[in-house]
Amino acid sequence: MQHTVKKSNSKSIINGSILGVLISITPIFFYSYVYVPEVKIWDNFLFTYDSGFYEDVRTSFWMIMTKIIPLFLLFIWFFTCRHWWYHSILVPISMYLYQSIGTINDDVIFFDNFDLIYMLPIMAIVIPSIYLIRAKMFDKINDADKTMQELEEEFMMKPKGIWGTIKQYF
């Protein structure tokens, strides 16, 4: 029994350390655009990149990083959040995902003008479900002598492993 607890704690420390390092180095990834050349077409030994709509590859790469880094951090937050309201994180995730696709697909002009229309289905599911969970919590408060903190802990997500986390969210 104690061996499994130590193994679980050790795994938790390793996973937490990896996440902490990934979050901590996001500024390095974001500012990596500085090392991208200011040319229209970037040809290197791995690939050739045409900046297309953007003036140069550096601007294009900067635009992509301004969307991808927050999206990455939101995914980490979504998959590690244990609060009852974690589904609300799907709304900014969908927004940044939509904007990331628009940034990469540089042929579309005025792409950000109508992103709310595409987010409405997600918001139509997320907002009522969060309201229903909240209503259940307040209903339980009226029926039982539990504090808000105790109810939050009751609704808190407690996954087992990465696959368990993914199954619990969906």
N, C-alpha and C positions, 0 to 999 in steps of 0.2 A: 504494500500500500504506500509506504513512504517513498519507495523507489519510483513509483509512477508519479507521485507528487513532485519529486525532484526533477524527473524527466520533463514533466509538464512545465514547471517553472523555468527550467533551462531552455526549453523550446520557446517559451514566451519571451524570455530575455533575448534570445537570438533574433526572433521575429521583430521584436520591438527595436532592437539595435539596427537591423537592416532598414526598417521603416524610418527610424530617426536619421540614419545616414542619407537615405534617399531624399527625405524632406530637406535636410541641411544642405545638400549639394544642388538643389534646384536653382539657386542663383548662378552657379557655374554653367548649368545647361542654358539658362536664359541668356546670359551674357556671352555665350559662345558665338552669337551672331557677329560679334566684333572681329572674329577671326575668319569670317567669310569674305571673299573679295567683292569689291564694288564693281562688278562687271555684269553685263546683260546675260551672258551664257558662261556658266562655270563648268569647265571640263577638267576632271581629275581622273585618277586611276580607277576609282570605284564607279563613277557615274558621270553623266552630263546633265546639268540642270539649267533649264531655260527659265528665267524669271518671269516671262510672259507679261502680264499686266503691269507688274511693278517695274520701277526704273532700273533696279539692279538686284542681284542675288542677295545682297546683304539686307536690303529692305524687305524682300520677300521672306527671308529666313527670320528676320525680326518679327514680322507679322505672324508667322507661324508659331514662333515661340510665345508670343503674347496670348495665344489661344491654347496651346498644348500644355504649358506649364500649369496654369490654373486648373485645367481639366484633369491633369494628372493628380494634383493635390486634392481636388474634389473627389476623385475616385478613391484615393486613400482614405479620406474622411468618411465617405459613404460605407466602405467595407470595414472600417474600424469603429464606427460610431455604434454605441450600444443604447442610445436613447430611443424612446418611443417615436420621436419625430424624424428619425433618420430618412424616411422616404421624401421629405421635403428637399433634401439635397439633390434629388433627381431633377428638380426644376433648373437650378443653375448648371447641372451637368448637361442637360439637354440643350441649354442655351449655348454653352461653350462648344459642345459637339457640333451643333449646327454652324456656329461661327467658324470653327476649325475647318469644316468641309468647305465653307464659302471662301475661306482664305486660301486653301489649297487649290480650289477650283477658281482660278483668277479670271476666267473668261466672263463670269457673271458680274455685272455692274449693279451697284446699289443692293447688294445681297442682304445687308443687315436691316433693311427697311421693313421686312415682313416676317421676321423670325418669331414674333409673338403668335402669329397664326399657326405656325408649325408646333409651337410649344403648348397651345391650348389643349390638345388631347391629353398630354402628360399632366398638365395642371388640373384638368377635369377629373383625373383619377387620383392624383396625389392630394390635392386640397381637401376633398371630401373624406378621404380615408384618414387623414390626420385629424380632421374634425371629429370623425366617428371614434377614433381612439381616445381623443381628449374627452369626448362626451362619456365614453365608458369609464374613464378614470374618475370623472366628477360624479358619475352615478355610483361608483363603488365607494367614493368618499362619503356620500350621503347614506349608503347602506351599511358601511362598516366604520369602525373607529381607526382608520389608517390615515397617516399623514400623507401629504403629497410626495414626500421623499420615499416613503415605503411603496407607494403606488408606482412611482417612476422605476424603482428597483424591480418591482414585479413585472413591469412591461419591458424591462431592459433585455436586450438581445444577449444571449450567452452561447455562441457557436462553439463547435468542436472541430478545429482544423479549418483549413482553407475551403475545402469542398463543403463542409458543414455551414460555413459562413455564407457561401454563394447560395446553397439550397435554402437557407433561412431567409435570405433577402428576397428570393423569388419563389 
